[in-house]
Amino acid sequence: MFDTNVWVKRTIDIVIRIALLLFLIYWCYGIVKPFLDILLWSVIFAVAEYPLYNWFLRRLRNRKILSSVIVISIILMAIIIPGVIFAKSLYEGVAGLKEQYESASNLIPEASQQVSTWPVIGPFLYEKWNWLSQHMTDALQEYAPQIKQVLVGLFSSIASAGAAFMKLIISIIISGILLINSVKSGKLALDISEKLVGKKGAEFANMAEATIRTVIRGVVGVAFIQSVLFGISMVLAGVPAAGLWFILSLILGIMQVGIFPVAIPVVIYVIMTKGTMTSVIFVAWNIVVSFIDNILKPILLGHSAMVPMAVIFIGSVGGFIYSGLVGLFTGAVIFSVGYKLFVYWLKDKDEDTVNVR
């Protein structure tokens, strides 16, 4: 006979257990939350770095620590050296803009005298550019409150970029520890995948691993290389706030928009304010840089399938809005992994339906 009291007690017991479990999970999440970005980036870096780590491991007779140190040192040098160069330029450029605005000096320098010697359009461009240079400050006085807010926002963004840069460095160092324990880390990832997905867990884990490497190499890696080459040319040409334009070009590069929206006005600025030789070299260099992704992507990707541009764009923009500069990178990777796994799951469902029929 059905005992109502026993059923009620069991129900209450189950509810209490579930509530305690959810409370424990929520508590653990609160503890991990401040480090979530760093841990996520560490895993992403470890997955992306593993082929290089494995290459050194085979040649160094299975010396795990030495192989990991070499890989992490290479990655850190590739990031820290440009980071230091552009960080100084970024701060000095924004501070210079603020100082020029507050002192009512010309925000746009006068055009080079050589511009006036250009055939047909030279005199016109020279006159209009210098008129704009002389009257820009007066025109901007009308929007003084808004401009001050923008300048404050730029300084805030510099601080945010600095914090993101430090997170990036810490993540790379932690990824080195994960590489040393790559066998255990891989087994843990496989166990989690099998718990979540079942028999197809190994295939899903391999798909996620391949997608992470594809996005890091073909999207983030190419955008970083292009932006660094573009940034170096700006520093050498003496472009103000080169660090700011570097960050903007990196953001647009990850979004798959490309560096053109930043490069075009910078090229115009260099042509109008610098000497002929500097302008020619700068333009020629950045034409090569703008199209270098067509060479780099086949080399870095090999036979890997690229994620659709729309997926990268949505992931990077959404990640940037959700969690700032770090989210720009993690958003592109995580959304791409989710997309690839979803497509794989749909394909697997279709195959199962066909087999049943």
Phi, psi and chi 1 to 4 in degrees:
 res  aa     phi    psi   chi1   chi2   chi3   chi4
   1 MET       -  142.5 -149.4  175.6  154.8      -
   2 PHE   -74.9  123.9 -178.8   74.2      -      -
   3 ASP  -100.0  111.3 -167.8  -23.5      -      -
   4 THR   -64.4  -39.4  -54.4      -      -      -
   5 ASN   -63.6  -41.5  -68.7  -29.4      -      -
   6 VAL   -64.1  -42.2  172.5      -      -      -
   7 TRP   -62.4  -42.0 -179.2   82.3      -      -
   8 VAL   -65.0  -42.1  170.5      -      -      -
   9 LYS   -64.1  -42.8  -71.9 -179.6 -180.0  179.2
  10 ARG   -64.2  -41.1  -73.0 -179.1  178.3  177.3
  11 THR   -62.4  -45.4  -57.0      -      -      -
  12 ILE   -62.7  -41.1  -66.7  173.5      -      -
  13 ASP   -62.0  -43.4 -176.6   55.7      -      -
  14 ILE   -65.7  -42.9  -68.2  171.5      -      -
  15 VAL   -61.7  -43.2  169.8      -      -      -
  16 ILE   -63.8  -42.5  -68.7  173.8      -      -
  17 ARG   -63.0  -44.6  -70.7 -178.7 -178.4 -178.8
  18 ILE   -63.2  -42.0  -67.0  174.0      -      -
  19 ALA   -62.6  -43.1      -      -      -      -
  20 LEU   -65.0  -39.9  -71.5  173.8      -      -
  21 LEU   -63.6  -45.9  179.4   61.1      -      -
  22 LEU   -62.7  -38.6  -68.5  174.6      -      -
  23 PHE   -64.4  -40.8  176.8   72.2      -      -
  24 LEU   -64.4  -42.6  179.3   62.1      -      -
  25 ILE   -62.9  -43.9  -67.1  172.5      -      -
  26 TYR   -62.6  -40.2  176.5   76.3      -      -
  27 TRP   -65.0  -45.9 -159.7  -12.7      -      -
  28 CYS   -61.1  -39.7  -69.6      -      -      -
  29 TYR   -63.3  -41.1  171.9   74.0      -      -
  30 GLY   -61.9  -35.2      -      -      -      -
  31 ILE   -71.2  -41.1  -65.9  171.3      -      -
  32 VAL   -81.0  -24.8  174.7      -      -      -
  33 LYS   -49.7  -45.2 -173.9  178.6  178.3 -179.5
  34 PRO   -61.5  -22.8  -21.7   32.7      -      -
  35 PHE  -106.0    6.6  -49.7   99.3      -      -
  36 LEU   -62.9  -44.5 -156.4   56.2      -      -
  37 ASP   -60.7  -43.3  -74.7  -22.4      -      -
  38 ILE   -65.1  -44.6  -66.7  175.7      -      -
  39 LEU   -64.5  -41.8  -67.1  174.2      -      -
  40 LEU   -63.6  -45.4 -177.7   59.2      -      -
  41 TRP   -63.8  -36.6 -108.5  121.0      -      -
  42 SER   -61.7  -44.1  -60.0      -      -      -
  43 VAL   -64.1  -44.2  172.4      -      -      -
  44 ILE   -61.5  -45.6  -69.3  172.3      -      -
  45 PHE   -63.8  -42.2  -91.2  115.6      -      -
  46 ALA   -60.5  -42.8      -      -      -      -
  47 VAL   -64.2  -42.8  171.8      -      -      -
  48 ALA   -70.1  -33.0      -      -      -      -
  49 GLU   -83.7  -16.3  -65.4  161.2   -6.2      -
  50 TYR   -55.9  -43.5 -178.1   76.7      -      -
  51 PRO   -58.3  -41.0  -26.0   35.8      -      -
  52 LEU   -67.3  -41.8 -178.2   60.1      -      -
  53 TYR   -60.5  -43.6  165.1   77.2      -      -
  54 ASN   -65.4  -34.2 -163.5   38.1      -      -
  55 TRP   -64.0  -46.4 -174.0   86.2      -      -
  56 PHE   -66.7  -36.8  -81.4  108.3      -      -
  57 LEU   -60.2  -41.9 -165.5   63.7      -      -
  58 ARG   -68.0  -35.3  -68.6 -164.4  -56.3  -91.3
  59 ARG   -85.9  -16.2  -78.6  152.9 -177.9   79.0
  60 LEU  -106.5   22.9  -64.1  175.3      -      -
  61 ARG    56.7   47.3  -61.2  179.2 -178.8  178.7
  62 ASN    66.5   29.5 -152.4   37.3      -      -
  63 ARG   -85.7   97.2  -63.9  177.5 -178.0  175.4
  64 LYS   -65.7  -48.5  -64.2 -178.9  179.1  179.6
  65 ILE   -64.3  -45.6  -64.4  177.9      -      -
  66 LEU   -62.6  -43.0  179.7   58.8      -      -
  67 SER   -62.4  -42.7  -59.8      -      -      -
  68 SER   -65.5  -42.1  177.0      -      -      -
  69 VAL   -62.6  -41.2  168.6      -      -      -
  70 ILE   -64.0  -46.5  -67.4  173.9      -      -
  71 VAL   -61.8  -48.3  170.8      -      -      -
  72 ILE   -65.1  -36.8  -62.1  -52.9      -      -
  73 SER   -63.5  -42.2  -61.5      -      -      -
  74 ILE   -62.6  -46.2  -67.6  171.9      -      -
  75 ILE   -64.1  -44.1  -58.8  -62.9      -      -
  76 LEU   -63.4  -42.9  -73.8  176.4      -      -
  77 MET   -63.8  -38.6  -76.0 -169.3  -66.5      -
  78 ALA   -66.4  -24.2      -      -      -      -
  79 ILE  -100.3  -42.6  -68.1  177.1      -      -
  80 ILE   -69.4  -43.9  -70.5  176.9      -      -
  81 ILE   -59.5  -52.8  -66.8  174.1      -      -
  82 PRO   -63.7  -35.5  -18.9   31.5      -      -
  83 GLY   -59.9  -45.0      -      -      -      -
  84 VAL   -65.0  -42.9  171.2      -      -      -
  85 ILE   -61.2  -48.6  -66.0  172.3      -      -
  86 PHE   -78.2  -26.8  -63.2  132.8      -      -
  87 ALA   -64.0  -44.2      -      -      -      -
  88 LYS   -62.9  -45.0 -178.2 -178.8  177.9 -178.3
  89 SER   -64.0  -38.1  172.6      -      -      -
  90 LEU   -63.0  -49.6  174.4   62.9      -      -
  91 TYR   -65.2  -47.1  179.1   80.3      -      -
  92 GLU   -63.0  -37.0  -69.6  176.8   -9.5      -
  93 GLY   -66.8  -47.1      -      -      -      -
  94 VAL   -67.1  -41.3  174.9      -      -      -
  95 ALA   -63.1  -38.3      -      -      -      -
  96 GLY   -64.3  -41.8      -      -      -      -
  97 LEU   -61.5  -42.0  -71.6  174.5      -      -
  98 LYS   -64.2  -43.8 -177.8  174.3 -178.7  -68.0
  99 GLU   -65.4  -42.1 -177.7 -179.6  -11.1      -
 100 GLN   -63.6  -40.3  -78.0 -177.9  -43.8      -
 101 TYR   -66.3  -44.8  175.2   75.2      -      -
 102 GLU   -70.0  -30.3  -69.7  177.4  -14.0      -
 103 SER   -89.8    1.4   62.7      -      -      -
 104 ALA    61.2   27.7      -      -      -      -
 105 SER   -86.0  172.1   58.8      -      -      -
 106 ASN   -68.2  118.9  -69.2  -20.3      -      -
 107 LEU   -73.1  -30.3  -66.9  173.2      -      -
 108 ILE  -110.0  120.1  -59.8  176.9      -      -
 109 PRO   -65.6  156.6   23.5  -32.7      -      -
 110 GLU   -67.8  152.7  -66.6 -175.0   -2.5      -
 111 ALA   -69.2  151.1      -      -      -      -
 112 SER   -64.6  144.4  171.9      -      -      -
 113 GLN   -59.8  -27.5 -174.4   67.4   36.1      -
 114 GLN   -66.0  -24.1  -67.6 -179.7  -13.2      -
 115 VAL   -61.3  -37.2  174.9      -      -      -
 116 SER   -66.3  -17.9   61.8      -      -      -
 117 THR   -88.9   -4.8   62.5      -      -      -
 118 TRP   -65.5  142.4  -66.5   -4.6      -      -
 119 PRO   -67.3  145.3   22.7  -31.9      -      -
 120 VAL    67.1  -69.9 -174.9      -      -      -
 121 ILE   -93.3  -11.1   62.7  170.8      -      -
 122 GLY   -56.1  -56.6      -      -      -      -
 123 PRO   -59.5  -40.2  -25.5   35.0      -      -
 124 PHE   -62.8  -49.3  174.6   79.9      -      -
 125 LEU   -62.3  -41.2  -72.2  176.5      -      -
 126 TYR   -61.7  -45.0 -178.9   77.9      -      -
 127 GLU   -66.0  -48.3  179.3 -174.6   -9.1      -
 128 LYS   -67.7  -39.5  -64.8  -58.1  179.4 -176.7
 129 TRP   -64.2  -44.4 -178.5  -81.5      -      -
 130 ASN   -68.3  -34.4  -74.0  -20.4      -      -
 131 TRP   -62.8  -43.6 -178.3   89.9      -      -
 132 LEU   -64.0  -40.0 -176.5   64.2      -      -
 133 SER   -61.7  -39.7  172.8      -      -      -
 134 GLN   -77.4  -28.8  -65.4  167.1    6.9      -
 135 HIS  -107.5   -2.0  -65.3   82.5      -      -
 136 MET   -61.4  -45.6  175.7   61.8   77.5      -
 137 THR   -60.9  -43.2  -57.5      -      -      -
 138 ASP   -62.4  -39.9  -64.7  -24.9      -      -
 139 ALA   -67.5  -33.0      -      -      -      -
 140 LEU   -79.2  -16.9  -67.3  178.8      -      -
 141 GLN   -59.2  -30.6  -69.1  -60.1  -37.7      -
 142 GLU   -63.1  -28.8 -177.1 -179.4   -9.3      -
 143 TYR  -109.9   31.2  -56.8   97.2      -      -
 144 ALA   -55.6  -48.2      -      -      -      -
 145 PRO   -60.3  -43.0  -22.4   34.1      -      -
 146 GLN   -65.3  -39.8  -66.9   86.6  -17.4      -
 147 ILE   -66.3  -39.1  -67.6  171.6      -      -
 148 LYS   -62.4  -39.1  -72.8 -177.9  178.9  178.7
 149 GLN   -63.5  -39.7  -71.7 -179.4   -1.5      -
 150 VAL   -63.9  -43.0  170.8      -      -      -
 151 LEU   -64.5  -41.2  -69.1  172.1      -      -
 152 VAL   -62.5  -41.5  170.3      -      -      -
 153 GLY   -62.9  -36.8      -      -      -      -
 154 LEU   -65.0  -42.8  -74.4  174.7      -      -
 155 PHE   -65.7  -37.1  -82.2  108.7      -      -
 156 SER   -64.2  -39.0  176.5      -      -      -
 157 SER   -65.5  -35.1  -61.4      -      -      -
 158 ILE   -62.5  -43.9  -67.6  174.0      -      -
 159 ALA   -63.0  -41.7      -      -      -      -
 160 SER   -63.7  -41.5  176.2      -      -      -
 161 ALA   -64.9  -36.6      -      -      -      -
 162 GLY   -63.7  -42.6      -      -      -      -
 163 ALA   -64.8  -41.6      -      -      -      -
 164 ALA   -63.8  -37.7      -      -      -      -
 165 PHE   -64.3  -41.2 -173.1   72.6      -      -
 166 MET   -66.8  -39.2  -70.6  -54.8  -59.6      -
 167 LYS   -60.4  -40.4  -76.8 -175.5  178.4 -178.9
 168 LEU   -62.3  -44.1 -164.4   63.0      -      -
 169 ILE   -63.6  -45.4  -60.7  -58.0      -      -
 170 ILE   -62.2  -40.9  -65.1  170.5      -      -
 171 SER   -61.9  -41.1  -60.6      -      -      -
 172 ILE   -64.4  -41.4  -67.3  171.7      -      -
 173 ILE   -63.9  -44.1  -65.6  172.0      -      -
 174 ILE   -64.7  -35.6  -65.3  175.2      -      -
 175 SER   -60.8  -30.5   71.6      -      -      -
 176 GLY   -63.5  -38.0      -      -      -      -
 177 ILE   -66.3  -39.8  -60.7  172.8      -      -
 178 LEU   -64.1  -36.0  -65.6  177.7      -      -
 179 LEU   -64.0  -41.1  -73.1  175.4      -      -
 180 ILE   -60.8  -36.2  -64.3  171.9      -      -
 181 ASN  -104.1   36.1  -60.0  -80.8      -      -
 182 SER   -62.5  -34.2   55.8      -      -      -
 183 VAL   -64.4  -48.6  175.3      -      -      -
 184 LYS   -66.4  -40.3  -66.8 -179.4 -179.9  178.4
 185 SER   -63.7  -41.6  -58.4      -      -      -
 186 GLY   -64.4  -40.5      -      -      -      -
 187 LYS   -65.5  -39.1 -172.7  177.6 -177.3  -56.5
 188 LEU   -62.8  -45.4  175.5   61.8      -      -
 189 ALA   -61.3  -39.9      -      -      -      -
 190 LEU   -66.7  -41.6 -175.0   60.9      -      -
 191 ASP   -63.0  -41.8  -69.0  -19.4      -      -
 192 ILE   -64.6  -43.2  -67.4  173.1      -      -
 193 SER   -61.5  -42.6  -62.2      -      -      -
 194 GLU   -68.4  -33.4  -70.7  179.1  -13.2      -
 195 LYS   -66.8  -39.4  -79.7  -71.5 -175.4 -178.3
 196 LEU   -79.1  -40.1  -67.6  174.4      -      -
 197 VAL  -105.8  -33.4 -177.9      -      -      -
 198 GLY   102.6 -137.1      -      -      -      -
 199 LYS   -62.9  -29.5  -64.4  179.7 -180.0  179.0
 200 LYS   -85.6   10.1  -63.6  -75.8 -173.5  178.4
 201 GLY   -58.9  -42.2      -      -      -      -
 202 ALA   -64.2  -41.2      -      -      -      -
 203 GLU   -66.5  -40.1  -65.9 -178.8   27.7      -
 204 PHE   -64.3  -40.7  -91.4   65.4      -      -
 205 ALA   -63.9  -42.8      -      -      -      -
 206 ASN   -64.3  -38.9  -68.2  -26.3      -      -
 207 MET   -63.9  -43.5  178.2   68.8   71.8      -
 208 ALA   -63.7  -41.5      -      -      -      -
 209 GLU   -62.1  -46.6 -179.5 -178.2   -3.3      -
 210 ALA   -64.2  -38.4      -      -      -      -
 211 THR   -66.7  -42.3  -56.0      -      -      -
 212 ILE   -58.6  -46.0  -71.0  172.9      -      -
 213 ARG   -66.2  -37.4  -73.3  179.4 -172.9  152.6
 214 THR   -62.3  -45.9  -62.0      -      -      -
 215 VAL   -70.0  -42.9  175.3      -      -      -
 216 ILE   -64.2  -43.4  -70.1  -66.5      -      -
 217 ARG   -76.9  -53.2  -67.8  176.1 -176.4  175.7
 218 GLY   -79.6  -20.6      -      -      -      -
 219 VAL  -112.3  -67.0  176.8      -      -      -
 220 VAL   -65.9  -45.2  178.5      -      -      -
 221 GLY   -62.2  -47.6      -      -      -      -
 222 VAL   -65.1  -42.9  171.6      -      -      -
 223 ALA   -62.3  -39.4      -      -      -      -
 224 PHE   -65.9  -46.3 -179.8   75.4      -      -
 225 ILE   -62.0  -45.9  -67.6  171.7      -      -
 226 GLN   -60.5  -45.7  -88.3 -168.6  -54.6      -
 227 SER   -66.4  -38.3  -60.3      -      -      -
 228 VAL   -64.5  -45.3  167.5      -      -      -
 229 LEU   -62.8  -40.7  -65.6  175.5      -      -
 230 PHE   -65.0  -43.4  176.9   50.0      -      -
 231 GLY   -64.9  -40.5      -      -      -      -
 232 ILE   -61.2  -42.2  -70.1  172.9      -      -
 233 SER   -64.2  -34.8   69.4      -      -      -
 234 MET   -68.6  -41.5  -72.6 -170.2  -69.5      -
 235 VAL   -62.5  -45.3  171.5      -      -      -
 236 LEU   -66.4  -32.2  -65.5  176.2      -      -
 237 ALA   -83.7   -7.1      -      -      -      -
 238 GLY    77.8   32.1      -      -      -      -
 239 VAL   -75.4  127.9  175.9      -      -      -
 240 PRO   -63.0  145.9  -18.7   30.5      -      -
 241 ALA    54.4   42.2      -      -      -      -
 242 ALA   -58.9  -33.8      -      -      -      -
 243 GLY   -62.2  -37.5      -      -      -      -
 244 LEU   -65.3  -45.0  176.9   61.2      -      -
 245 TRP   -68.7  -29.9  -46.4  130.7      -      -
 246 PHE   -62.5  -47.0  162.0   74.7      -      -
 247 ILE   -63.7  -43.2  -69.3  177.9      -      -
 248 LEU   -62.2  -41.4  -70.9  175.9      -      -
 249 SER   -67.4  -35.4   64.2      -      -      -
 250 LEU   -65.6  -44.2  179.2   60.8      -      -
 251 ILE   -61.2  -48.4  -69.1  172.5      -      -
 252 LEU   -66.3  -34.0  -66.5  176.4      -      -
 253 GLY   -64.9  -43.9      -      -      -      -
 254 ILE   -65.9  -34.7  -66.4  174.0      -      -
 255 MET   -73.4   -2.7  -68.8  178.7 -179.5      -
 256 GLN    71.6   16.4  -60.6  -64.6  -79.0      -
 257 VAL   -80.2  -33.6  175.6      -      -      -
 258 GLY    96.4  172.7      -      -      -      -
 259 ILE   -89.2   -1.6   66.7  171.4      -      -
 260 PHE   -55.6  -45.8  -79.5  104.1      -      -
 261 PRO   -59.3  -27.8  -25.7   35.9      -      -
 262 VAL   -90.4  -39.8  179.7      -      -      -
 263 ALA   -66.0  -39.0      -      -      -      -
 264 ILE   -61.8  -52.5  -69.2  173.7      -      -
 265 PRO   -65.0  -32.7   17.5  -29.3      -      -
 266 VAL   -66.7  -41.5  172.3      -      -      -
 267 VAL   -61.3  -43.4  165.4      -      -      -
 268 ILE   -60.9  -42.8  -66.5  173.0      -      -
 269 TYR   -60.7  -46.0  170.9   86.5      -      -
 270 VAL   -63.8  -42.9  170.7      -      -      -
 271 ILE   -61.6  -38.7  -69.2  173.5      -      -
 272 MET   -80.5  -24.5  -63.9  -61.6  -64.7      -
 273 THR  -116.3  -13.6   59.9      -      -      -
 274 LYS  -109.6  172.5  -53.7  -63.6  179.2 -178.7
 275 GLY   -70.3  167.7      -      -      -      -
 276 THR   -62.0  -46.7  -56.8      -      -      -
 277 MET   -61.7  -45.9 -177.4   61.5   69.8      -
 278 THR   -60.9  -42.6  -59.9      -      -      -
 279 SER   -64.6  -44.8  -59.6      -      -      -
 280 VAL   -62.8  -46.7  170.1      -      -      -
 281 ILE   -64.1  -42.5  -65.2  174.0      -      -
 282 PHE   -63.0  -46.2 -172.8   82.5      -      -
 283 VAL   -64.3  -46.3  171.7      -      -      -
 284 ALA   -62.2  -43.9      -      -      -      -
 285 TRP   -61.0  -44.9  173.0  -97.3      -      -
 286 ASN   -78.3  -20.3  -76.0  -66.1      -      -
 287 ILE   -65.6  -43.0  -72.1  174.6      -      -
 288 VAL   -63.7  -45.6  174.7      -      -      -
 289 VAL   -62.2  -38.4  170.2      -      -      -
 290 SER   -63.2  -30.0  -61.9      -      -      -
 291 PHE  -106.3    6.4  -67.0   99.9      -      -
 292 ILE   -69.8  -21.0 -158.3  172.4      -      -
 293 ASP   -63.6  -27.9   58.9  -33.0      -      -
 294 ASN   -65.8  -22.8  -63.4  -41.1      -      -
 295 ILE   -92.4  -41.7  -59.4  172.1      -      -
 296 LEU   -69.9  -41.0  -70.6  175.7      -      -
 297 LYS   -60.5  -47.0  -77.0 -175.7  178.9  178.6
 298 PRO   -61.1  -34.6  -23.5   34.2      -      -
 299 ILE   -70.3  -45.8  -65.0  173.1      -      -
 300 LEU   -77.5  -31.0  -64.3  176.0      -      -
 301 LEU   -88.3  -31.5  -70.8  177.1      -      -
 302 GLY    65.7 -123.9      -      -      -      -
 303 HIS   -99.4    9.5  -61.6  -69.9      -      -
 304 SER   -69.7  143.8  -57.8      -      -      -
 305 ALA   -81.7  130.7      -      -      -      -
 306 MET   -79.3  143.7 -170.6   61.2 -173.8      -
 307 VAL   -75.6  141.6  179.6      -      -      -
 308 PRO   -53.5  144.0  -26.6   34.0      -      -
 309 MET   -59.0  -37.8 -172.9  177.8   70.3      -
 310 ALA   -62.0  -37.1      -      -      -      -
 311 VAL   -66.1  -44.8  174.5      -      -      -
 312 ILE   -61.4  -44.0  -59.9  -66.6      -      -
 313 PHE   -62.6  -49.6 -179.3   80.6      -      -
 314 ILE   -62.7  -43.7  -66.2  171.5      -      -
 315 GLY   -63.4  -44.5      -      -      -      -
 316 SER   -70.1  -43.9   55.9      -      -      -
 317 VAL   -66.0  -46.7  173.0      -      -      -
 318 GLY   -61.8  -42.4      -      -      -      -
 319 GLY   -64.3  -38.9      -      -      -      -
 320 PHE   -64.6  -42.5 -176.9   71.8      -      -
 321 ILE   -67.7  -37.3  -65.8  172.5      -      -
 322 TYR   -74.7  -44.7  179.8   72.3      -      -
 323 SER  -140.0   27.6   54.4      -      -      -
 324 GLY    77.4 -154.3      -      -      -      -
 325 LEU   -62.2  -38.9 -166.9   60.2      -      -
 326 VAL   -63.7  -38.1  173.5      -      -      -
 327 GLY   -64.4  -22.9      -      -      -      -
 328 LEU   -59.0  -40.4  177.9   73.7      -      -
 329 PHE   -82.5  -50.2  -55.3   94.2      -      -
 330 THR   -65.0  -35.9   54.5      -      -      -
 331 GLY   -62.0  -44.2      -      -      -      -
 332 ALA   -62.4  -41.4      -      -      -      -
 333 VAL   -71.3  -51.2  175.2      -      -      -
 334 ILE   -65.1  -43.2  -62.6  -57.6      -      -
 335 PHE   -66.9  -34.6 -164.7   66.5      -      -
 336 SER   -66.2  -42.4  -62.6      -      -      -
 337 VAL   -61.7  -45.7  170.8      -      -      -
 338 GLY   -60.4  -41.3      -      -      -      -
 339 TYR   -63.3  -47.9  165.8   79.6      -      -
 340 LYS   -63.9  -40.6  -66.6  -71.7  -77.3 -173.1
 341 LEU   -67.5  -37.4  -66.0 -178.9      -      -
 342 PHE   -65.3  -44.4  179.3   70.0      -      -
 343 VAL   -62.5  -42.1  170.0      -      -      -
 344 TYR   -63.7  -39.4 -176.5   81.3      -      -
 345 TRP   -65.2  -41.9  175.5   74.8      -      -
 346 LEU   -63.8  -42.6  -72.9  178.9      -      -
 347 LYS   -63.0  -40.7 -177.6  179.7  177.4 -178.4
 348 ASP   -64.6  -37.9 -174.8   59.4      -      -
 349 LYS   -64.7  -42.0  -75.0  -69.7 -176.8 -178.1
 350 ASP   -62.6  -41.1  -68.0  -20.7      -      -
 351 GLU   -65.1  -39.1  -70.0  176.5   -4.6      -
 352 ASP   -63.4  -39.7  -69.8  -18.3      -      -
 353 THR   -64.0  -42.3  -56.3      -      -      -
 354 VAL   -63.3  -41.3  171.6      -      -      -
 355 ASN   -65.4  -36.3  -67.5  -29.6      -      -
 356 VAL   -66.4  -39.8  169.4      -      -      -
 357 ARG   -67.2      -  -69.5  178.5 -178.2  176.2
